């Protein structure tokens, strides 16, 4: 759980950085650079010869979905909605985590559904001022696609690691990033005019941070944490970042110029529900977490 908690804190600042510091940059360019940097971090640890071709294809495909499709949709959403709404609209991800897990394992675990449900209730309580705009629904739809892709990748990698427990995470993680950056570059080749992109020094520094730390290190820790916890805990932690991200986006990055008492109350109440969800998922831990 400590890996998931640490990553949630770091990711909370990513929403505001992308929505503000990288505002105006092509979303496919941002995705490609971010995943490209993450790939470079783990390439020195990659042990291709020790990995059978079938497993390599599985991990490449997992990365294309979890990182490639997710990031393309996630970063594109910032074109249509502000970062605090991007955070808010990710509240369905834990439900997707639990449902995908149960579908893959042909089972139905009520406690995990309850944990995911509590975390969604907590995140929804944290309300923001929603402007009336058609772009709102485009942003919402993109975030649901991103949530489905991210949830599938987490569950798939967790199951894959359970089948091959002797495989070190760091020795194969570059392959997931390769899958992600390959999808991002494919999408970028059809949508982005790289020659027209202008990036300031500040934006390069933000991209470096997001690629190396928020993506490279944090996705590794997140998937490692996913292999060490139950699906319900993983689902709940997918929403721990929501109140943290909304606090940073609204108050630190100034998306709301004035802190309002009712919003603070909602953040506290919503956060209580989300952390209660983690408790529900963790209590009475069964021996079999498959």
Secondary structure as GFF3:
##gff-version 3
##sequence-region A 1 290
A	DSSP	alpha_helix	2	16	.	.	.	ID=ss1
A	DSSP	pi_helix	17	21	.	.	.	ID=ss2
A	DSSP	alpha_helix	27	43	.	.	.	ID=ss3
A	DSSP	three_ten_helix	48	50	.	.	.	ID=ss4
A	DSSP	alpha_helix	53	63	.	.	.	ID=ss5
A	DSSP	pi_helix	64	69	.	.	.	ID=ss6
A	DSSP	alpha_helix	70	77	.	.	.	ID=ss7
A	DSSP	alpha_helix	83	88	.	.	.	ID=ss8
A	DSSP	alpha_helix	93	105	.	.	.	ID=ss9
A	DSSP	alpha_helix	110	125	.	.	.	ID=ss10
A	DSSP	alpha_helix	134	163	.	.	.	ID=ss11
A	DSSP	alpha_helix	169	191	.	.	.	ID=ss12
A	DSSP	three_ten_helix	194	196	.	.	.	ID=ss13
A	DSSP	alpha_helix	201	209	.	.	.	ID=ss14
A	DSSP	pi_helix	210	217	.	.	.	ID=ss15
A	DSSP	alpha_helix	218	227	.	.	.	ID=ss16
A	DSSP	alpha_helix	231	247	.	.	.	ID=ss17
A	DSSP	pi_helix	248	252	.	.	.	ID=ss18
A	DSSP	alpha_helix	261	282	.	.	.	ID=ss19
###
